[in-house]
Amino acid sequence: MINNQILELANLCNGELINYNQEKENFDSICIDTRKMDRNSVFIPLIGKNFDGHDFVDEAFSKGALAAIVKKDFKGKNKNLIKVKDTLKALQIIAFSNRCNWNGVCVGITGSAGKTTVKELCHHIVSTTYSSHKNFGNFNNHIGLPITLIDLNESHKYLIAEIGMNQPGEIKFLSNFLQPEISIITEIGLAHAENFNSLEDIAYEKSAIIRHLTTKNTSILDIDSSWYSFLKKQTQSKILSVSLNNNGSINGLYNGYDKLKVEGYNYQLPIPGRFMAKNVLKSIALGKFLGIDNDKINEGISSYKPLKYRWEKKVINKVTWINDAYNANPLSMNSSIEAFSKIKSKRKCVVIGTMHELGKFTQSEHIKLFKYVDSFDFDMWIVIGNWDIDIFDFK
């Protein structure tokens, strides 16, 4: 794992160590946010469009940081400054080194919708039997994934990590960091479509997580998906197929509401709907592949709680509100509406906002969404936001 000596960290980053203080040599953690840092940590200030983490270096040291990895032109005089050309690159180098020195098994997950849910379900299931590490929230990009990898330690037997993308090449880049032995692809749809020419391009991008796998590795794929044949051709790995139509290696019998039967065992879905049944089935498949028994798998599913803005329930003045507004795309919107339609209630209202990052697909996908919502017998549905199209010209 990461050598916790400042001097070794500087060598790993190919950095120049300034104002070296041997009395404060051993650090405990690495942090990029002074609001969340612990004492005896190393602070890595990152640079974004509207901020520069170097503005908080002094604050980091005042909170007990032992060192900071900073850009070469940084003028601070703090002890144990490691100067590098690019602080983000340094973060990624450290993360990759830690991943390479870790001897556990990595499960990588991607998809246009469902990846965070599947990641959380898999982690809950695996944690019933083994020590498991995961991304915090949706830390699934070029910054979040390295932070996840840095936090890996020898006690973790499994890493359950999702990776996301919003432009071509990202899944390949992040997969090279993650190096999964087992990969799961969830549903494929028009998420972050503004940077892609077609749905086929998105499917190809997602398949990068399985493209590097060998015959020693395993991919968990939905054989009912229209993309199954395409994805199968992209990998040399073994395929563990799942199906709600009795076509796969592991099959689920969905009761149309909130129950799923797999190999004679009944599971309660955390959220009603066919989309959730698919997510749970993929997670069950991983559990079975790892040799976890049915009762433990069920225990893991039962302990799952949706993350913030993902089917988040609140009761206000006797009215139940369900907030499922996180970074919506056509596929996730349809699945949420289908799940909402299954809920038993005297009156139901759907409130719809704008789906972003759809590019040339914006108008057509919103019209499809409105038609889909209108096909259900909801008491009412409300549209909010700024629109460049006649949102009611869809019938």
N, C-alpha and C positions, 0 to 999 in steps of 0.2 A: 504494500500500500504506500501512500505518500510518505516520504521521509519528512519528519516534522522538524527538521533543522533548517533555519533560515538560509544558511550557506548552501545547503543541498538544493533548496527550492530555487535559489538564484541560478545555480548551475543548470537545473532542469529547464528553466525558462530562457537560458542563454542570456541572462540579464547581468547588469553591472550593479554590484552591491555597494551602496554608498552609506557612509557613517555607520559602519558595522559595530554592533554592540554585542559582544560575546556573552555578556551577563544575561541577555534576553535572547536566547538562541532557539529555544524549543516552543513552537506554537501548537495550538490545539485545534484550530479550525480555519477555514477560509470563507470570507464574506464579501459580498458586493454591495451591501446596503447597511449603512451605519445605524439605521433604525432597528435592525434585527441582529446586530453583532454582539458577540460575547467577548469577554476579556481574553487576552492571550491569543487573539486571532490575527490573521493576515488579511488586510483590506485590499481589494482590487477595484479601483475606480474605473467604471466603464464610461464611454462617451456616446451619447445619443443625439438625436436631432435637436432636442430642446434642453439638454442638460450635459454637464460634464462632472463626473464623479470626483474629479480632482479637487473640486470646490469643497469636498467634505473630508479630505485627508486629515486635516488638523482635528476635526471632530472625531474621526476614527481613533486617532492616537489618544485623545482626551478620554475616550471610552475604554481604553485599555488595549488597543491594538499593539502588537509587537513589531509589526512590519507592514509595509505597503508596496505593492507592485505598481509602479507608475510609469508614465510615458517619459521618454528620454529628456524632453525639454522642461520637465517639472522642476521648479525652483525651490521647493521646500527643503528645510534643514532638519527634518525629523531623523531619528535613528532608524537604521535598517530599512532604507529605501532601495528597492530593486528596480532599476531603470530598464525598460524594455521598449521596443519599437511600437508594439501594439498590445495594449492590456487585455483586450478580448482574446487575441491569439494566445497570450500567456495563460489565460483562464482555460482555454480549450486544450492546450498542451498538457497542463496539469491534470485535467480531467481524463484525457486519453491515457496518460501514464497510469493513473489510478485504475482505469478500466483494464488495462493490460496486465496489471499486477494482481488483479482480483481473480480468484479461482472458482467463483460460483457460476450459475447458469442464468443467462439473460433471456427474457421474453420480451420481444419488441412488438409493438402494436401500432398500426396506423389505419387510416380510413377517412372518409369524408364526414361521417357521422358515427357516433357510438364509441369512438376510441377511448375517451376518458371514462365512460361508463364501464366498458369492458376491462380497462386497466384497473379501475377500482374494484370491480367484482373479482378479477383474477387475484389481485393482491389480498383481498379478504379471504378468499378460498385458500390460497397458498399459505397464508399466515396462520391458519388453523393447525398446520402440521410442521411448517418450516419457518426459519427466519427469513423475512422478505422485506426488500426495500423497493420504493416506487418513486415516481415523480411526485413532488408536492403540487397539488392542484393540477394545472395544465402547463407545468414547466416543460414544454416539449419542443422548444426551438433551439437556435444556435447558442442561446445563453442559458435557458432553463435546463437543457439536457446536460451540459457540462457541470452545472451546479449539482444536479442529481448524481452524476458519476463521481464527483469529488466526495460526496457524502457516503459512498460505498465503503464498507469496512469488512474485515475478515469474518465477522459474525454473520454476515448476510449470505445465505445459501442461494437465494434467488433475487434477481432484479426484475421487476415488472415495470416496463417503461414505454410510454407512448411517444411517438414523434409526429409532428405536424409539418405543414408546409403552406406557403402562399405564393411560391414561384418555382419554376422548373429547377431541378438539381438539388433541392433541399433534402428530399428523402434519402437520396444516395449519400449526400454529405453526412447527414445525421446517422444513417445506418453504419457508415464506416466508423463513426465514433462509438456507436452502441455495440456493434458486433453481436447481434442476437444469435442464439442457437435455436430458438423457437420463435416463429413470427406468426402474428395473427393480423389478417386484414378484415376490417369491418365493412360496412356498406360504402359503396363508391357513388358519388354524385357531384353536383356542381357547387362545390365549396371552393372559395377563393378563385372563382372561374375567370375573373378579369385578366389574369396573367396566363391563361391557357386558351388555345384555339378551339378545343373540343373536349368532350367528355372522355374520348379515347386517350387524349394527351394526359388527362388527370389520372386515368386508370394506369397508364404506363408509368407515370411518376410514382404513384402509390406502390406499384409492384417492385420498386427498387429495394424495398425492405426484404423481399424474398429472392431477389435476383442473384445476390451474392452467396446464398446458402448452398451448402454442399449436400451430398447424399447422406451425411451423418446428421444433418439438421432436419427440422420438421416445420411445415407450414400448416396452420389451421385455417381452412377456407370453407366458405358456404357453397356447397355444391348446387344449391338452388339459384344462386346468383347468376345473372346473365353474363357476368364477367369471369365465371369460374374457369372456363376453357382457356380464355386468354391468360389468366393468372397462372394456371397450371403450366402453361408453356414457358413461363418466364423463370422457372426455378428448377434446379436439380434435386431439391429437397424431397423428403418423403411428404406425402399429403395426408393429413388427418381431416377428412371431410365431415361437415355437419349438415344436417337437413331437418326441416320441419315437415318434409314431404316423404319421409322414409326412403331417401335416396343415398344417404351418407354412411360413413363408418360409425358415426354416433348420431342417433336420430332422436328428435323430440316431438312429443305429441302435445300440441298446444290446444287448450280447451276454448279458445276464442275470447278469453277474458284475462285471468291472472294466474293460471296454473299451467305447469309444464311437466310432463311425465317423460323421464329418460330412463330407458332400460328397467322399466317397472317401478321406478322411484318417483314420487311426486315432489315437485318443488313449487314454492310460492314465489311468484314474480314480485319484485319490489315495486314495480309500476305496471299497470295493465297495458296490454297491447302486443301485437305481433312483433313489432320492432324490438321491444324489450325482451321478448321470448328469444329472438335471435341472439341478442347480446348475452343473455344468460346461458344459452346453449353453447356458445363459443367458450365461455368461461368454465362451464362444466366439462367441456372437452379437454381443456388444459388440466383441470383437476384430475380427471381420470387418467390422462396421459402421464401425469406425475405420480400416479398411484395413490391418490388421496381417496379415502372411502366416502360413500354417499352421505353419511351422517355429517362428516366434517365439511363436505362441499355445501350441504344444506345450511350448516352453521355459518359458513362464510357468506353465503347469499343473504341470510337473515340479518347479518350484522352490517350489510351495506347501507350507507346513507348517501343520497344524492348530494353533490357538491353545490355550492352557492350558484343560484340562477339556473340550476338544472332540476326541474320538477320540484322546486322549492315551495312547500306548502305553508300558508299562514291563514289563520281564521281571524277575521276582523268584522266585528258586529254581526256575528253569526253567518258571515259569508266566507266561504272557502276560496282563497286565491291560490292559483298555481302559477308560479313564475318559471317559465322555461325559455327565457329570452337570451341565453348566452350565445353570442356569435352565430345567429341562426343562418341556415342555408336551406335550399328547397327540400333536401332529403330530411334534415332534422325537423323542419317545420311540419312536413307531412306526417312524420312519425309521432310528433307531439300531438297533433290534431287528432290522429287516429286513436292514440292512447286516451286523449280527453273524451273522445266520443264513447269510450267504453265505461266511463265513470257513471255510476247511478246517482242521479240528482233530479230534484224537481224542476229546476231551471238551470240552463247553462249558457254562458256568454263567452265568446272568443274575442280577445283584443289582439290585433295584429299590427306590428310595426314594420319597418323597412328591412329587407334583407340586403346587406351590403356586399361589395366585392364581387358582383356578378358580371360586370362589364357589359358586353353586347347581349348577354342573356337576361339583363335586368327586366325589361318589359315583358318578355314572353314568360319568364318564370314567375313573376308576380301574378300575371293573368291566370296561369295554371294553378297557382296557389289559391286564388280567389274562387276559381271554379271548384277546387277540391273542398274548400271550407263550405261552400254553398251546397255541396252534395249531401252534407249531413243535416240532420234535423235539429240544429241548435236554435235556441230561442232568439238569439241575436248574435251578430258579429260586428265588431267595430274596427275600423281602420284608422290608424294615426300616423302622422309623419308628413313630410313634404314630398309631393309626387309630381313627376313630369309627364305622367300619363293619365288618361281618364280611367281611374281605378274601377269604375263601375261598368265600363264598356267590355264586358266579358261574357255575356250570355248569348 
